[in-house]
């Protein structure tokens, strides 16, 4: 009997995603989910509706919905900065060593 060998046994999930070419997309979605959650959480804490937030950002409600869509990773720094300012916050982005 021939025993099949799974090439992923012993590797971690990040290695698997990298081998499948999915790691960058997974990281982008994870970052966007965190950002969307932080913005929504701050809107909730400050009792800001989506309509009011869109007005503060000087954008449309549909643009805000795209910003808050955790799967839409086409976020610009300009949009993120505008959202932060509308909430009385600022954006901090830094590069760190890859592990």
mmCIF file as gemmi writes it, N, C-alpha and C atoms, coordinates in Angstrom:
data_model
loop_
_atom_site.group_PDB
_atom_site.id
_atom_site.type_symbol
_atom_site.label_atom_id
_atom_site.label_alt_id
_atom_site.label_comp_id
_atom_site.label_asym_id
_atom_site.label_entity_id
_atom_site.label_seq_id
_atom_site.pdbx_PDB_ins_code
_atom_site.Cartn_x
_atom_site.Cartn_y
_atom_site.Cartn_z
_atom_site.occupancy
_atom_site.B_iso_or_equiv
_atom_site.pdbx_formal_charge
_atom_site.auth_seq_id
_atom_site.auth_asym_id
_atom_site.pdbx_PDB_model_num
ATOM 1 N N . UNK Axp A 1 ? 0.824 -1.181 0 1 0 ? 1 A 1
ATOM 2 C CA . UNK Axp A 1 ? 0 0 0 1 0 ? 1 A 1
ATOM 3 C C . UNK Axp A 1 ? 0.873 1.251 0 1 0 ? 1 A 1
ATOM 4 N N . UNK Axp A 2 ? 0.53 2.165 -0.878 1 0 ? 2 A 1
ATOM 5 C CA . UNK Axp A 2 ? 1.283 3.404 -0.955 1 0 ? 2 A 1
ATOM 6 C C . UNK Axp A 2 ? 0.65 4.434 -0.027 1 0 ? 2 A 1
ATOM 7 N N . UNK Axp A 3 ? 1.455 5.026 0.808 1 0 ? 3 A 1
ATOM 8 C CA . UNK Axp A 3 ? 0.973 6.014 1.765 1 0 ? 3 A 1
ATOM 9 C C . UNK Axp A 3 ? 1.127 7.405 1.153 1 0 ? 3 A 1
ATOM 10 N N . UNK Axp A 4 ? 0.017 8.18 1.107 1 0 ? 4 A 1
ATOM 11 C CA . UNK Axp A 4 ? 0.123 9.532 0.558 1 0 ? 4 A 1
ATOM 12 C C . UNK Axp A 4 ? 0.697 10.465 1.618 1 0 ? 4 A 1
ATOM 13 N N . UNK Axp A 5 ? 1.509 11.356 1.149 1 0 ? 5 A 1
ATOM 14 C CA . UNK Axp A 5 ? 2.148 12.296 2.054 1 0 ? 5 A 1
ATOM 15 C C . UNK Axp A 5 ? 1.563 13.679 1.792 1 0 ? 5 A 1
ATOM 16 N N . UNK Axp A 6 ? 1.021 14.284 2.827 1 0 ? 6 A 1
ATOM 17 C CA . UNK Axp A 6 ? 0.466 15.632 2.721 1 0 ? 6 A 1
ATOM 18 C C . UNK Axp A 6 ? 1.605 16.618 2.923 1 0 ? 6 A 1
ATOM 19 N N . UNK Axp A 7 ? 1.865 17.431 1.91 1 0 ? 7 A 1
ATOM 20 C CA . UNK Axp A 7 ? 2.988 18.367 1.997 1 0 ? 7 A 1
ATOM 21 C C . UNK Axp A 7 ? 2.757 19.465 3.038 1 0 ? 7 A 1
ATOM 22 N N . UNK Axp A 8 ? 1.541 19.616 3.54 1 0 ? 8 A 1
ATOM 23 C CA . UNK Axp A 8 ? 1.239 20.677 4.499 1 0 ? 8 A 1
ATOM 24 C C . UNK Axp A 8 ? 1.316 20.216 5.958 1 0 ? 8 A 1
ATOM 25 N N . UNK Axp A 9 ? 1.491 18.935 6.177 1 0 ? 9 A 1
ATOM 26 C CA . UNK Axp A 9 ? 1.599 18.45 7.545 1 0 ? 9 A 1
ATOM 27 C C . UNK Axp A 9 ? 2.884 18.993 8.155 1 0 ? 9 A 1
ATOM 28 N N . UNK Axp A 10 ? 2.745 19.584 9.303 1 0 ? 10 A 1
ATOM 29 C CA . UNK Axp A 10 ? 3.904 20.139 9.995 1 0 ? 10 A 1
ATOM 30 C C . UNK Axp A 10 ? 4.122 21.612 9.706 1 0 ? 10 A 1
ATOM 31 N N . UNK Axp A 11 ? 3.448 22.146 8.691 1 0 ? 11 A 1
ATOM 32 C CA . UNK Axp A 11 ? 3.593 23.575 8.411 1 0 ? 11 A 1
ATOM 33 C C . UNK Axp A 11 ? 2.471 24.334 9.105 1 0 ? 11 A 1
ATOM 34 N N . UNK Axp A 12 ? 2.638 25.653 9.205 1 0 ? 12 A 1
ATOM 35 C CA . UNK Axp A 12 ? 1.567 26.42 9.82 1 0 ? 12 A 1
ATOM 36 C C . UNK Axp A 12 ? 0.662 26.989 8.727 1 0 ? 12 A 1
ATOM 37 N N . UNK Axp A 13 ? -0.441 27.568 9.135 1 0 ? 13 A 1
ATOM 38 C CA . UNK Axp A 13 ? -1.44 28.056 8.202 1 0 ? 13 A 1
ATOM 39 C C . UNK Axp A 13 ? -0.882 29.169 7.317 1 0 ? 13 A 1
ATOM 40 N N . UNK Axp A 14 ? -0.041 30.01 7.884 1 0 ? 14 A 1
ATOM 41 C CA . UNK Axp A 14 ? 0.566 31.087 7.101 1 0 ? 14 A 1
ATOM 42 C C . UNK Axp A 14 ? 1.429 30.521 5.976 1 0 ? 14 A 1
ATOM 43 N N . UNK Axp A 15 ? 2.178 29.461 6.267 1 0 ? 15 A 1
ATOM 44 C CA . UNK Axp A 15 ? 2.974 28.802 5.229 1 0 ? 15 A 1
ATOM 45 C C . UNK Axp A 15 ? 2.077 28.249 4.124 1 0 ? 15 A 1
ATOM 46 N N . UNK Axp A 16 ? 0.977 27.652 4.532 1 0 ? 16 A 1
ATOM 47 C CA . UNK Axp A 16 ? 0.02 27.106 3.564 1 0 ? 16 A 1
ATOM 48 C C . UNK Axp A 16 ? -0.516 28.212 2.657 1 0 ? 16 A 1
ATOM 49 N N . UNK Axp A 17 ? -0.961 29.343 3.259 1 0 ? 17 A 1
ATOM 50 C CA . UNK Axp A 17 ? -1.482 30.448 2.458 1 0 ? 17 A 1
ATOM 51 C C . UNK Axp A 17 ? -0.43 30.989 1.497 1 0 ? 17 A 1
ATOM 52 N N . UNK Axp A 18 ? 0.809 31.085 1.956 1 0 ? 18 A 1
ATOM 53 C CA . UNK Axp A 18 ? 1.894 31.571 1.102 1 0 ? 18 A 1
ATOM 54 C C . UNK Axp A 18 ? 2.121 30.612 -0.071 1 0 ? 18 A 1
ATOM 55 N N . UNK Axp A 19 ? 2.136 29.326 0.193 1 0 ? 19 A 1
ATOM 56 C CA . UNK Axp A 19 ? 2.344 28.333 -0.858 1 0 ? 19 A 1
ATOM 57 C C . UNK Axp A 19 ? 1.223 28.364 -1.888 1 0 ? 19 A 1
ATOM 58 N N . UNK Axp A 20 ? 0.018 28.67 -1.446 1 0 ? 20 A 1
ATOM 59 C CA . UNK Axp A 20 ? -1.136 28.719 -2.342 1 0 ? 20 A 1
ATOM 60 C C . UNK Axp A 20 ? -1.291 30.089 -3.005 1 0 ? 20 A 1
ATOM 61 N N . UNK Axp A 21 ? -0.425 31.038 -2.657 1 0 ? 21 A 1
ATOM 62 C CA . UNK Axp A 21 ? -0.508 32.385 -3.231 1 0 ? 21 A 1
ATOM 63 C C . UNK Axp A 21 ? -1.639 33.22 -2.665 1 0 ? 21 A 1
ATOM 64 N N . UNK Axp A 22 ? -2.073 32.902 -1.457 1 0 ? 22 A 1
ATOM 65 C CA . UNK Axp A 22 ? -3.219 33.577 -0.848 1 0 ? 22 A 1
ATOM 66 C C . UNK Axp A 22 ? -2.857 34.46 0.341 1 0 ? 22 A 1
ATOM 67 N N . UNK Axp A 23 ? -1.599 34.47 0.732 1 0 ? 23 A 1
ATOM 68 C CA . UNK Axp A 23 ? -1.207 35.159 1.962 1 0 ? 23 A 1
ATOM 69 C C . UNK Axp A 23 ? -1.426 36.672 1.891 1 0 ? 23 A 1
ATOM 70 N N . UNK Axp A 24 ? -1.036 37.298 0.798 1 0 ? 24 A 1
ATOM 71 C CA . UNK Axp A 24 ? -1.196 38.753 0.687 1 0 ? 24 A 1
ATOM 72 C C . UNK Axp A 24 ? -2.656 39.158 0.752 1 0 ? 24 A 1
ATOM 73 N N . UNK Axp A 25 ? -3.523 38.427 0.058 1 0 ? 25 A 1
ATOM 74 C CA . UNK Axp A 25 ? -4.954 38.737 0.088 1 0 ? 25 A 1
ATOM 75 C C . UNK Axp A 25 ? -5.528 38.53 1.487 1 0 ? 25 A 1
ATOM 76 N N . UNK Axp A 26 ? -5.12 37.464 2.15 1 0 ? 26 A 1
ATOM 77 C CA . UNK Axp A 26 ? -5.611 37.19 3.502 1 0 ? 26 A 1
ATOM 78 C C . UNK Axp A 26 ? -5.178 38.285 4.471 1 0 ? 26 A 1
ATOM 79 N N . UNK Axp A 27 ? -3.936 38.732 4.339 1 0 ? 27 A 1
ATOM 80 C CA . UNK Axp A 27 ? -3.458 39.821 5.193 1 0 ? 27 A 1
ATOM 81 C C . UNK Axp A 27 ? -4.22 41.108 4.922 1 0 ? 27 A 1
ATOM 82 N N . UNK Axp A 28 ? -4.486 41.418 3.659 1 0 ? 28 A 1
ATOM 83 C CA . UNK Axp A 28 ? -5.221 42.636 3.304 1 0 ? 28 A 1
ATOM 84 C C . UNK Axp A 28 ? -6.63 42.615 3.888 1 0 ? 28 A 1
ATOM 85 N N . UNK Axp A 29 ? -7.296 41.482 3.789 1 0 ? 29 A 1
ATOM 86 C CA . UNK Axp A 29 ? -8.649 41.362 4.341 1 0 ? 29 A 1
ATOM 87 C C . UNK Axp A 29 ? -8.605 41.477 5.861 1 0 ? 29 A 1
ATOM 88 N N . UNK Axp A 30 ? -7.617 40.878 6.491 1 0 ? 30 A 1
ATOM 89 C CA . UNK Axp A 30 ? -7.512 40.953 7.954 1 0 ? 30 A 1
ATOM 90 C C . UNK Axp A 30 ? -7.298 42.397 8.413 1 0 ? 30 A 1
ATOM 91 N N . UNK Axp A 31 ? -6.427 43.118 7.726 1 0 ? 31 A 1
ATOM 92 C CA . UNK Axp A 31 ? -6.18 44.518 8.085 1 0 ? 31 A 1
ATOM 93 C C . UNK Axp A 31 ? -7.45 45.342 7.887 1 0 ? 31 A 1
ATOM 94 N N . UNK Axp A 32 ? -8.13 45.13 6.767 1 0 ? 32 A 1
ATOM 95 C CA . UNK Axp A 32 ? -9.356 45.889 6.491 1 0 ? 32 A 1
ATOM 96 C C . UNK Axp A 32 ? -10.43 45.579 7.514 1 0 ? 32 A 1
ATOM 97 N N . UNK Axp A 33 ? -10.554 44.324 7.933 1 0 ? 33 A 1
ATOM 98 C CA . UNK Axp A 33 ? -11.552 43.959 8.947 1 0 ? 33 A 1
ATOM 99 C C . UNK Axp A 33 ? -11.286 44.692 10.255 1 0 ? 33 A 1
ATOM 100 N N . UNK Axp A 34 ? -10.035 44.784 10.64 1 0 ? 34 A 1
ATOM 101 C CA . UNK Axp A 34 ? -9.681 45.484 11.877 1 0 ? 34 A 1
ATOM 102 C C . UNK Axp A 34 ? -9.993 46.971 11.747 1 0 ? 34 A 1
ATOM 103 N N . UNK Axp A 35 ? -9.609 47.575 10.627 1 0 ? 35 A 1
ATOM 104 C CA . UNK Axp A 35 ? -9.873 49.002 10.432 1 0 ? 35 A 1
ATOM 105 C C . UNK Axp A 35 ? -11.369 49.294 10.419 1 0 ? 35 A 1
ATOM 106 N N . UNK Axp A 36 ? -12.145 48.486 9.694 1 0 ? 36 A 1
ATOM 107 C CA . UNK Axp A 36 ? -13.598 48.674 9.637 1 0 ? 36 A 1
ATOM 108 C C . UNK Axp A 36 ? -14.201 48.534 11.031 1 0 ? 36 A 1
ATOM 109 N N . UNK Axp A 37 ? -13.734 47.536 11.783 1 0 ? 37 A 1
ATOM 110 C CA . UNK Axp A 37 ? -14.235 47.332 13.146 1 0 ? 37 A 1
ATOM 111 C C . UNK Axp A 37 ? -13.905 48.531 14.037 1 0 ? 37 A 1
ATOM 112 N N . UNK Axp A 38 ? -12.672 49.04 13.939 1 0 ? 38 A 1
ATOM 113 C CA . UNK Axp A 38 ? -12.279 50.182 14.759 1 0 ? 38 A 1
ATOM 114 C C . UNK Axp A 38 ? -13.13 51.415 14.442 1 0 ? 38 A 1
ATOM 115 N N . UNK Axp A 39 ? -13.362 51.663 13.169 1 0 ? 39 A 1
ATOM 116 C CA . UNK Axp A 39 ? -14.168 52.82 12.776 1 0 ? 39 A 1
ATOM 117 C C . UNK Axp A 39 ? -15.606 52.649 13.253 1 0 ? 39 A 1
ATOM 118 N N . UNK Axp A 40 ? -16.193 51.476 13.029 1 0 ? 40 A 1
ATOM 119 C CA . UNK Axp A 40 ? -17.565 51.234 13.48 1 0 ? 40 A 1
ATOM 120 C C . UNK Axp A 40 ? -17.683 51.331 14.991 1 0 ? 40 A 1
ATOM 121 N N . UNK Axp A 41 ? -16.701 50.805 15.691 1 0 ? 41 A 1
ATOM 122 C CA . UNK Axp A 41 ? -16.716 50.84 17.152 1 0 ? 41 A 1
ATOM 123 C C . UNK Axp A 41 ? -16.657 52.287 17.655 1 0 ? 41 A 1
ATOM 124 N N . UNK Axp A 42 ? -15.802 53.085 17.047 1 0 ? 42 A 1
ATOM 125 C CA . UNK Axp A 42 ? -15.682 54.485 17.451 1 0 ? 42 A 1
ATOM 126 C C . UNK Axp A 42 ? -16.947 55.265 17.095 1 0 ? 42 A 1
ATOM 127 N N . UNK Axp A 43 ? -17.549 54.962 15.961 1 0 ? 43 A 1
ATOM 128 C CA . UNK Axp A 43 ? -18.822 55.601 15.598 1 0 ? 43 A 1
ATOM 129 C C . UNK Axp A 43 ? -19.883 55.271 16.646 1 0 ? 43 A 1
ATOM 130 N N . UNK Axp A 44 ? -19.916 54.026 17.067 1 0 ? 44 A 1
ATOM 131 C CA . UNK Axp A 44 ? -20.887 53.597 18.079 1 0 ? 44 A 1
ATOM 132 C C . UNK Axp A 44 ? -20.623 54.303 19.406 1 0 ? 44 A 1
ATOM 133 N N . UNK Axp A 45 ? -19.352 54.355 19.818 1 0 ? 45 A 1
ATOM 134 C CA . UNK Axp A 45 ? -19.009 55.008 21.084 1 0 ? 45 A 1
ATOM 135 C C . UNK Axp A 45 ? -19.368 56.489 21.092 1 0 ? 45 A 1
ATOM 136 N N . UNK Axp A 46 ? -19.245 57.126 19.924 1 0 ? 46 A 1
ATOM 137 C CA . UNK Axp A 46 ? -19.533 58.553 19.824 1 0 ? 46 A 1
ATOM 138 C C . UNK Axp A 46 ? -20.969 58.826 19.373 1 0 ? 46 A 1
ATOM 139 N N . UNK Axp A 47 ? -21.76 57.763 19.221 1 0 ? 47 A 1
ATOM 140 C CA . UNK Axp A 47 ? -23.162 57.872 18.794 1 0 ? 47 A 1
ATOM 141 C C . UNK Axp A 47 ? -23.285 58.616 17.462 1 0 ? 47 A 1
ATOM 142 N N . UNK Axp A 48 ? -22.475 58.226 16.494 1 0 ? 48 A 1
ATOM 143 C CA . UNK Axp A 48 ? -22.467 58.839 15.172 1 0 ? 48 A 1
ATOM 144 C C . UNK Axp A 48 ? -23.131 57.877 14.193 1 0 ? 48 A 1
ATOM 145 N N . UNK Axp A 49 ? -24.172 58.323 13.521 1 0 ? 49 A 1
ATOM 146 C CA . UNK Axp A 49 ? -24.837 57.497 12.521 1 0 ? 49 A 1
ATOM 147 C C . UNK Axp A 49 ? -24.002 57.473 11.24 1 0 ? 49 A 1
ATOM 148 N N . UNK Axp A 50 ? -24.32 56.527 10.377 1 0 ? 50 A 1
ATOM 149 C CA . UNK Axp A 50 ? -23.611 56.451 9.099 1 0 ? 50 A 1
ATOM 150 C C . UNK Axp A 50 ? -23.85 57.716 8.276 1 0 ? 50 A 1
ATOM 151 N N . UNK Axp A 51 ? -25.06 58.222 8.305 1 0 ? 51 A 1
ATOM 152 C CA . UNK Axp A 51 ? -25.372 59.436 7.554 1 0 ? 51 A 1
ATOM 153 C C . UNK Axp A 51 ? -24.558 60.614 8.074 1 0 ? 51 A 1
ATOM 154 N N . UNK Axp A 52 ? -24.487 60.751 9.38 1 0 ? 52 A 1
ATOM 155 C CA . UNK Axp A 52 ? -23.712 61.84 9.985 1 0 ? 52 A 1
ATOM 156 C C . UNK Axp A 52 ? -22.225 61.662 9.712 1 0 ? 52 A 1
ATOM 157 N N . UNK Axp A 53 ? -21.745 60.437 9.77 1 0 ? 53 A 1
ATOM 158 C CA . UNK Axp A 53 ? -20.326 60.169 9.501 1 0 ? 53 A 1
ATOM 159 C C . UNK Axp A 53 ? -19.992 60.543 8.062 1 0 ? 53 A 1
ATOM 160 N N . UNK Axp A 54 ? -20.852 60.181 7.12 1 0 ? 54 A 1
ATOM 161 C CA . UNK Axp A 54 ? -20.621 60.511 5.716 1 0 ? 54 A 1
ATOM 162 C C . UNK Axp A 54 ? -20.565 62.032 5.533 1 0 ? 54 A 1
ATOM 163 N N . UNK Axp A 55 ? -21.436 62.75 6.218 1 0 ? 55 A 1
ATOM 164 C CA . UNK Axp A 55 ? -21.421 64.214 6.14 1 0 ? 55 A 1
ATOM 165 C C . UNK Axp A 55 ? -20.115 64.763 6.703 1 0 ? 55 A 1
ATOM 166 N N . UNK Axp A 56 ? -19.668 64.223 7.829 1 0 ? 56 A 1
ATOM 167 C CA . UNK Axp A 56 ? -18.413 64.669 8.437 1 0 ? 56 A 1
ATOM 168 C C . UNK Axp A 56 ? -17.229 64.422 7.503 1 0 ? 56 A 1
ATOM 169 N N . UNK Axp A 57 ? -17.291 63.346 6.76 1 0 ? 57 A 1
ATOM 170 C CA . UNK Axp A 57 ? -16.217 62.995 5.829 1 0 ? 57 A 1
ATOM 171 C C . UNK Axp A 57 ? -16.373 63.704 4.49 1 0 ? 57 A 1
ATOM 172 N N . UNK Axp A 58 ? -17.473 64.378 4.316 1 0 ? 58 A 1
ATOM 173 C CA . UNK Axp A 58 ? -17.803 65.038 3.05 1 0 ? 58 A 1
ATOM 174 C C . UNK Axp A 58 ? -17.787 64.04 1.9 1 0 ? 58 A 1
ATOM 175 N N . UNK Axp A 59 ? -18.492 62.931 2.118 1 0 ? 59 A 1
ATOM 176 C CA . UNK Axp A 59 ? -18.584 61.868 1.124 1 0 ? 59 A 1
ATOM 177 C C . UNK Axp A 59 ? -19.999 61.319 1.122 1 0 ? 59 A 1
ATOM 178 N N . UNK Axp A 60 ? -20.25 60.363 0.271 1 0 ? 60 A 1
ATOM 179 C CA . UNK Axp A 60 ? -21.573 59.754 0.198 1 0 ? 60 A 1
ATOM 180 C C . UNK Axp A 60 ? -21.702 58.607 1.188 1 0 ? 60 A 1
ATOM 181 N N . UNK Axp A 61 ? -22.934 58.266 1.473 1 0 ? 61 A 1
ATOM 182 C CA . UNK Axp A 61 ? -23.208 57.134 2.357 1 0 ? 61 A 1
ATOM 183 C C . UNK Axp A 61 ? -22.689 55.837 1.727 1 0 ? 61 A 1
ATOM 184 N N . UNK Axp A 62 ? -22.787 55.72 0.41 1 0 ? 62 A 1
ATOM 185 C CA . UNK Axp A 62 ? -22.302 54.499 -0.257 1 0 ? 62 A 1
ATOM 186 C C . UNK Axp A 62 ? -20.779 54.388 -0.158 1 0 ? 62 A 1
ATOM 187 N N . UNK Axp A 63 ? -20.072 55.525 -0.198 1 0 ? 63 A 1
ATOM 188 C CA . UNK Axp A 63 ? -18.615 55.493 -0.013 1 0 ? 63 A 1
ATOM 189 C C . UNK Axp A 63 ? -18.262 55.04 1.393 1 0 ? 63 A 1
ATOM 190 N N . UNK Axp A 64 ? -19.033 55.516 2.368 1 0 ? 64 A 1
ATOM 191 C CA . UNK Axp A 64 ? -18.806 55.083 3.754 1 0 ? 64 A 1
ATOM 192 C C . UNK Axp A 64 ? -19.087 53.592 3.894 1 0 ? 64 A 1
ATOM 193 N N . UNK Axp A 65 ? -20.143 53.124 3.245 1 0 ? 65 A 1
ATOM 194 C CA . UNK Axp A 65 ? -20.441 51.687 3.301 1 0 ? 65 A 1
ATOM 195 C C . UNK Axp A 65 ? -19.294 50.855 2.731 1 0 ? 65 A 1
ATOM 196 N N . UNK Axp A 66 ? -18.652 51.329 1.662 1 0 ? 66 A 1
ATOM 197 C CA . UNK Axp A 66 ? -17.491 50.621 1.109 1 0 ? 66 A 1
ATOM 198 C C . UNK Axp A 66 ? -16.331 50.626 2.104 1 0 ? 66 A 1
ATOM 199 N N . UNK Axp A 67 ? -16.148 51.759 2.791 1 0 ? 67 A 1
ATOM 200 C CA . UNK Axp A 67 ? -15.1 51.846 3.808 1 0 ? 67 A 1
ATOM 201 C C . UNK Axp A 67 ? -15.346 50.834 4.92 1 0 ? 67 A 1
ATOM 202 N N . UNK Axp A 68 ? -16.597 50.665 5.299 1 0 ? 68 A 1
ATOM 203 C CA . UNK Axp A 68 ? -16.937 49.769 6.407 1 0 ? 68 A 1
ATOM 204 C C . UNK Axp A 68 ? -17.106 48.317 5.966 1 0 ? 68 A 1
ATOM 205 N N . UNK Axp A 69 ? -17.063 48.054 4.665 1 0 ? 69 A 1
ATOM 206 C CA . UNK Axp A 69 ? -17.172 46.694 4.149 1 0 ? 69 A 1
ATOM 207 C C . UNK Axp A 69 ? -15.841 45.983 4.377 1 0 ? 69 A 1
ATOM 208 N N . UNK Axp A 70 ? -15.855 45.015 5.256 1 0 ? 70 A 1
ATOM 209 C CA . UNK Axp A 70 ? -14.604 44.358 5.651 1 0 ? 70 A 1
ATOM 210 C C . UNK Axp A 70 ? -13.963 43.555 4.53 1 0 ? 70 A 1
ATOM 211 N N . UNK Axp A 71 ? -14.696 43.276 3.477 1 0 ? 71 A 1
ATOM 212 C CA . UNK Axp A 71 ? -14.139 42.488 2.376 1 0 ? 71 A 1
ATOM 213 C C . UNK Axp A 71 ? -13.642 43.356 1.224 1 0 ? 71 A 1
ATOM 214 N N . UNK Axp A 72 ? -14.002 44.628 1.21 1 0 ? 72 A 1
ATOM 215 C CA . UNK Axp A 72 ? -13.562 45.54 0.162 1 0 ? 72 A 1
ATOM 216 C C . UNK Axp A 72 ? -12.225 46.139 0.588 1 0 ? 72 A 1
ATOM 217 N N . UNK Axp A 73 ? -11.152 45.646 0.01 1 0 ? 73 A 1
ATOM 218 C CA . UNK Axp A 73 ? -9.814 46.069 0.439 1 0 ? 73 A 1
ATOM 219 C C . UNK Axp A 73 ? -9.282 47.257 -0.354 1 0 ? 73 A 1
ATOM 220 N N . UNK Axp A 74 ? -10.109 47.866 -1.182 1 0 ? 74 A 1
ATOM 221 C CA . UNK Axp A 74 ? -9.649 49.003 -1.989 1 0 ? 74 A 1
ATOM 222 C C . UNK Axp A 74 ? -9.781 50.311 -1.207 1 0 ? 74 A 1
ATOM 223 N N . UNK Axp A 75 ? -9.127 50.374 -0.101 1 0 ? 75 A 1
ATOM 224 C CA . UNK Axp A 75 ? -9.161 51.525 0.786 1 0 ? 75 A 1
ATOM 225 C C . UNK Axp A 75 ? -7.985 52.44 0.483 1 0 ? 75 A 1
ATOM 226 N N . UNK Axp A 76 ? -8.261 53.749 0.343 1 0 ? 76 A 1
ATOM 227 C CA . UNK Axp A 76 ? -7.161 54.68 0.122 1 0 ? 76 A 1
ATOM 228 C C . UNK Axp A 76 ? -6.758 55.322 1.447 1 0 ? 76 A 1
ATOM 229 N N . UNK Axp A 77 ? -5.533 55.781 1.506 1 0 ? 77 A 1
ATOM 230 C CA . UNK Axp A 77 ? -5.071 56.477 2.707 1 0 ? 77 A 1
ATOM 231 C C . UNK Axp A 77 ? -5.866 57.758 2.921 1 0 ? 77 A 1
ATOM 232 N N . UNK Axp A 78 ? -6.258 58.4 1.834 1 0 ? 78 A 1
ATOM 233 C CA . UNK Axp A 78 ? -7.055 59.621 1.921 1 0 ? 78 A 1
ATOM 234 C C . UNK Axp A 78 ? -8.397 59.349 2.599 1 0 ? 78 A 1
ATOM 235 N N . UNK Axp A 79 ? -9.057 58.279 2.21 1 0 ? 79 A 1
ATOM 236 C CA . UNK Axp A 79 ? -10.341 57.912 2.808 1 0 ? 79 A 1
ATOM 237 C C . UNK Axp A 79 ? -10.169 57.549 4.272 1 0 ? 79 A 1
ATOM 238 N N . UNK Axp A 80 ? -9.141 56.782 4.577 1 0 ? 80 A 1
ATOM 239 C CA . UNK Axp A 80 ? -8.877 56.38 5.956 1 0 ? 80 A 1
ATOM 240 C C . UNK Axp A 80 ? -8.582 57.604 6.827 1 0 ? 80 A 1
ATOM 241 N N . UNK Axp A 81 ? -7.789 58.527 6.314 1 0 ? 81 A 1
ATOM 242 C CA . UNK Axp A 81 ? -7.468 59.75 7.049 1 0 ? 81 A 1
ATOM 243 C C . UNK Axp A 81 ? -8.718 60.594 7.274 1 0 ? 81 A 1
ATOM 244 N N . UNK Axp A 82 ? -9.556 60.682 6.269 1 0 ? 82 A 1
ATOM 245 C CA . UNK Axp A 82 ? -10.801 61.439 6.381 1 0 ? 82 A 1
ATOM 246 C C . UNK Axp A 82 ? -11.709 60.848 7.453 1 0 ? 82 A 1
ATOM 247 N N . UNK Axp A 83 ? -11.803 59.533 7.497 1 0 ? 83 A 1
ATOM 248 C CA . UNK Axp A 83 ? -12.619 58.863 8.511 1 0 ? 83 A 1
ATOM 249 C C . UNK Axp A 83 ? -12.058 59.115 9.909 1 0 ? 83 A 1
ATOM 250 N N . UNK Axp A 84 ? -10.75 59.021 10.027 1 0 ? 84 A 1
ATOM 251 C CA . UNK Axp A 84 ? -10.109 59.259 11.329 1 0 ? 84 A 1
ATOM 252 C C . UNK Axp A 84 ? -10.37 60.683 11.797 1 0 ? 84 A 1
ATOM 253 N N . UNK Axp A 85 ? -10.202 61.65 10.911 1 0 ? 85 A 1
ATOM 254 C CA . UNK Axp A 85 ? -10.436 63.051 11.283 1 0 ? 85 A 1
ATOM 255 C C . UNK Axp A 85 ? -11.884 63.286 11.681 1 0 ? 85 A 1
ATOM 256 N N . UNK Axp A 86 ? -12.807 62.648 10.988 1 0 ? 86 A 1
ATOM 257 C CA . UNK Axp A 86 ? -14.231 62.787 11.308 1 0 ? 86 A 1
ATOM 258 C C . UNK Axp A 86 ? -14.542 62.262 12.708 1 0 ? 86 A 1
ATOM 259 N N . UNK Axp A 87 ? -13.687 61.368 13.195 1 0 ? 87 A 1
ATOM 260 C CA . UNK Axp A 87 ? -13.867 60.79 14.53 1 0 ? 87 A 1
ATOM 261 C C . UNK Axp A 87 ? -12.964 61.439 15.581 1 0 ? 87 A 1
ATOM 262 N N . UNK Axp A 88 ? -12.224 62.463 15.172 1 0 ? 88 A 1
ATOM 263 C CA . UNK Axp A 88 ? -11.297 63.11 16.098 1 0 ? 88 A 1
ATOM 264 C C . UNK Axp A 88 ? -10.074 62.264 16.381 1 0 ? 88 A 1
ATOM 265 N N . UNK Axp A 89 ? -9.707 61.441 15.427 1 0 ? 89 A 1
ATOM 266 C CA . UNK Axp A 89 ? -8.565 60.528 15.569 1 0 ? 89 A 1
ATOM 267 C C . UNK Axp A 89 ? -7.543 60.819 14.485 1 0 ? 89 A 1
ATOM 268 N N . UNK Axp A 90 ? -6.415 60.126 14.554 1 0 ? 90 A 1
ATOM 269 C CA . UNK Axp A 90 ? -5.43 60.178 13.486 1 0 ? 90 A 1
ATOM 270 C C . UNK Axp A 90 ? -5 58.767 13.155 1 0 ? 90 A 1
ATOM 271 N N . UNK Axp A 91 ? -4.428 58.607 11.99 1 0 ? 91 A 1
ATOM 272 C CA . UNK Axp A 91 ? -3.986 57.304 11.52 1 0 ? 91 A 1
ATOM 273 C C . UNK Axp A 91 ? -2.505 57.159 11.789 1 0 ? 91 A 1
ATOM 274 N N . UNK Axp A 92 ? -2.107 55.987 12.258 1 0 ? 92 A 1
ATOM 275 C CA . UNK Axp A 92 ? -0.701 55.687 12.477 1 0 ? 92 A 1
ATOM 276 C C . UNK Axp A 92 ? -0.397 54.397 11.74 1 0 ? 92 A 1
ATOM 277 N N . UNK Axp A 93 ? 0.516 54.487 10.78 1 0 ? 93 A 1
ATOM 278 C CA . UNK Axp A 93 ? 0.91 53.33 9.991 1 0 ? 93 A 1
ATOM 279 C C . UNK Axp A 93 ? 2.419 53.187 10.094 1 0 ? 93 A 1
ATOM 280 N N . UNK Axp A 94 ? 2.892 51.971 10.27 1 0 ? 94 A 1
ATOM 281 C CA . UNK Axp A 94 ? 4.334 51.777 10.352 1 0 ? 94 A 1
ATOM 282 C C . UNK Axp A 94 ? 4.72 50.464 9.69 1 0 ? 94 A 1
ATOM 283 N N . UNK Axp A 95 ? 5.913 50.424 9.181 1 0 ? 95 A 1
ATOM 284 C CA . UNK Axp A 95 ? 6.472 49.193 8.651 1 0 ? 95 A 1
ATOM 285 C C . UNK Axp A 95 ? 7.22 48.482 9.764 1 0 ? 95 A 1
ATOM 286 N N . UNK Axp A 96 ? 7.035 47.182 9.849 1 0 ? 96 A 1
ATOM 287 C CA . UNK Axp A 96 ? 7.731 46.385 10.856 1 0 ? 96 A 1
ATOM 288 C C . UNK Axp A 96 ? 8.469 45.25 10.158 1 0 ? 96 A 1
ATOM 289 N N . UNK Axp A 97 ? 9.401 44.662 10.856 1 0 ? 97 A 1
ATOM 290 C CA . UNK Axp A 97 ? 10.159 43.542 10.304 1 0 ? 97 A 1
ATOM 291 C C . UNK Axp A 97 ? 9.231 42.384 9.975 1 0 ? 97 A 1
ATOM 292 N N . UNK Axp A 98 ? 9.468 41.768 8.821 1 0 ? 98 A 1
ATOM 293 C CA . UNK Axp A 98 ? 8.722 40.558 8.453 1 0 ? 98 A 1
ATOM 294 C C . UNK Axp A 98 ? 9.273 39.413 9.276 1 0 ? 98 A 1
ATOM 295 N N . UNK Axp A 99 ? 8.396 38.564 9.677 1 0 ? 99 A 1
ATOM 296 C CA . UNK Axp A 99 ? 8.807 37.436 10.513 1 0 ? 99 A 1
ATOM 297 C C . UNK Axp A 99 ? 9.081 36.231 9.667 1 0 ? 99 A 1
